């Protein structure tokens, strides 16, 4: 039976999924990424896992999602989190699988393709995908097609400058990126700053350390400070989404990533703030939650070779 | 001989161009727009001009550029400058020209198509078009195709929020839009504000009234205050272009509209500022000047029916 593999390369885990041509996911698993020695062992890990789990005669294609900008020719300049520089993932994998179709896609782009194919993006022709995790990732699908961009920057919503009050530098070298305020990291950072700056009562003060999830849960429970934090951070995300709407104007923005587990509560906050920024049209893009969770990447990566 | 008409509907003038199928412009002219009575006389003007100038048997198509968001079905909710509301330009023109192909396109989109077809965008597959005139208009072409958007907002770069210090409202109802600071109107407004706020010596103080062109000319001549004004206003444009790059990532941004007559001097300022915002990639989109001037709109409108 024809089988396809979707691989999602992450800084922590390598996720694998085996798919049939109709998109049925028949097996999924993950292993810890070995990113020692500038990630050279990782390729061996990937190939061994595929070989162990699929008979060679069945394997038709491997799609691989990479956490970094992928140029049109498949070249990757840098994966910051993996300390990998200037490489071509397809060339590397071709050495191990010379007769198999290999496709390389940015991980956020993969998530967007996955959500469009089998997730909450089904039925939409144009999609803005945003992943709120350690950082803010994103991707744009227009007229059913991934917008890949001329310089691998398409969909990098996280690096739109939205906060002119920011003083610290973003990992990208810029200052005031949405990544710095609307990611899980950014929410915690802003929360700590705010709690330091004033004495307002908040359940967040009870913990020595807290996560973005803790802040969201406190906000849901009616903690005023936590509510302010979430509204503030999501306002900047909404501002970036509005910029995306004024450029690519998708039908829908899909919010994924760990932070999106906060559910409809968070989606409503983003939608409300987004609407205030879209003053030029009565029709506003819909903000919805991603539905494939951590599997979006393997779905999308597989889709690139299933076609 | 097969002929095609491109019409550029503006608040001041109606511009017409007659084209052959290879894109040769064989005649162009303009008349003053009669936008009285909510613009109902304008349609008659357009039809009469076309009838007067082309024999019916030669006329194959009419493309019409409209200064407002055009929905996918060709419907226009509003043209603010013409006081026109909720109409379908193609339906109106079809009554006069039942056997002729009619296409409707947003005017900034038309300018982008024109520049891509016969202007400085030739050879580029993905283009961000920006027109700096009374307002800031824009359009996005991706993979050779106009990005029309789900809500008629695609390419409305002018309404990306870039200036969090802004206090006044933009015509769109928002606050801090790039339209308010990088348009000809915006440049003059900021210049007046700055001259009011301090006593720095400037040649601009010699005039009772001045235009954006005057400010640019003073800057070119080495007037420090004028230089500061232009750098400041273009910084916000560059910030919006960077947002566009992080979304649609075109190969090139084409700067058109009256302000772009300032030429390479202005382009260099925009490029330099833009580069500082694109921290995620070494490769940056190129900023170039439009080359069709006021004719871009009729070229692009005609292109929509020449195909």
Contacts between the chains, C-beta under 8 A, distances in Angstrom:
chain1	res1	chain2	res2	distance
A	69	B	280	7.1
A	69	B	281	6.3
A	77	B	281	7.3
A	77	B	282	7.2
A	126	B	149	7.5
A	126	B	150	5.7
A	140	B	247	6.1
A	140	B	248	6.9
A	142	B	142	6.1
A	142	B	147	5.8
A	143	B	145	7.3
A	145	B	143	7.3
A	147	B	142	5.8
A	147	B	248	6.1
A	147	B	249	7.3
A	148	B	249	7.8
A	149	B	126	7.5
A	149	B	248	7.0
A	149	B	249	2.7
A	149	B	250	7.7
A	150	B	126	5.7
A	150	B	249	5.5
A	150	B	250	6.1
A	150	B	251	4.1
A	150	B	283	7.6
A	150	B	285	6.6
A	151	B	245	7.5
A	151	B	249	5.7
A	151	B	281	4.9
A	151	B	283	4.2
A	151	B	284	7.1
A	151	B	285	6.8
A	152	B	249	7.4
A	152	B	281	6.1
A	152	B	283	7.8
A	153	B	245	5.6
A	153	B	246	5.6
A	153	B	249	4.2
A	153	B	278	7.3
A	153	B	280	6.1
A	153	B	281	5.6
A	154	B	246	7.9
A	154	B	247	6.9
A	154	B	248	6.2
A	154	B	249	3.9
A	155	B	246	7.8
A	155	B	247	6.8
A	155	B	249	8.0
A	156	B	246	4.5
A	156	B	247	8.0
A	156	B	249	8.0
A	156	B	280	6.0
A	157	B	246	6.5
A	157	B	247	6.8
A	159	B	246	5.3
A	159	B	279	7.2
A	159	B	280	5.3
A	160	B	242	7.4
A	160	B	243	4.6
A	160	B	246	5.1
A	160	B	247	7.6
A	161	B	239	6.0
A	161	B	242	6.8
A	161	B	243	7.4
A	161	B	277	6.4
A	164	B	164	4.8
A	164	B	165	7.7
A	165	B	164	7.7
A	170	B	279	7.7
A	172	B	279	4.6
A	172	B	280	4.7
A	173	B	279	3.8
A	173	B	280	7.8
A	174	B	277	6.8
A	174	B	279	4.2
A	174	B	280	7.7
A	239	B	161	5.9
A	240	B	243	7.6
A	242	B	160	7.4
A	242	B	161	6.8
A	243	B	160	4.6
A	243	B	161	7.3
A	243	B	240	7.6
A	243	B	243	4.3
A	243	B	244	7.9
A	243	B	247	6.9
A	244	B	243	7.9
A	244	B	247	4.9
A	245	B	151	7.5
A	245	B	153	5.6
A	246	B	153	5.6
A	246	B	154	7.9
A	246	B	155	7.8
A	246	B	156	4.5
A	246	B	157	6.5
A	246	B	159	5.3
A	246	B	160	5.1
A	247	B	140	6.1
A	247	B	154	6.8
A	247	B	155	6.8
A	247	B	156	8.0
A	247	B	157	6.9
A	247	B	160	7.6
A	247	B	243	7.0
A	247	B	244	5.0
A	247	B	247	4.3
A	247	B	248	5.4
A	248	B	140	6.9
A	248	B	147	6.2
A	248	B	149	7.0
A	248	B	154	6.2
A	248	B	247	5.4
A	248	B	248	5.6
A	249	B	147	7.3
A	249	B	148	7.8
A	249	B	149	2.7
A	249	B	150	5.5
A	249	B	151	5.7
A	249	B	152	7.4
A	249	B	153	4.3
A	249	B	154	3.9
A	249	B	155	8.0
A	249	B	156	8.0
A	250	B	149	7.7
A	250	B	150	6.1
A	251	B	150	4.2
A	277	B	161	6.4
A	277	B	174	6.8
A	278	B	153	7.3
A	279	B	159	7.2
A	279	B	170	7.7
A	279	B	172	4.6
A	279	B	173	3.8
A	279	B	174	4.3
A	280	B	69	7.1
A	280	B	153	6.1
A	280	B	156	6.0
A	280	B	159	5.3
A	280	B	172	4.7
A	280	B	173	7.8
A	280	B	174	7.7
A	281	B	69	6.3
A	281	B	77	7.4
A	281	B	151	4.9
A	281	B	152	6.1
A	281	B	153	5.6
A	282	B	77	7.2
A	283	B	150	7.6
A	283	B	151	4.2
A	283	B	152	7.8
A	284	B	151	7.1
A	285	B	150	6.7
A	285	B	151	6.8
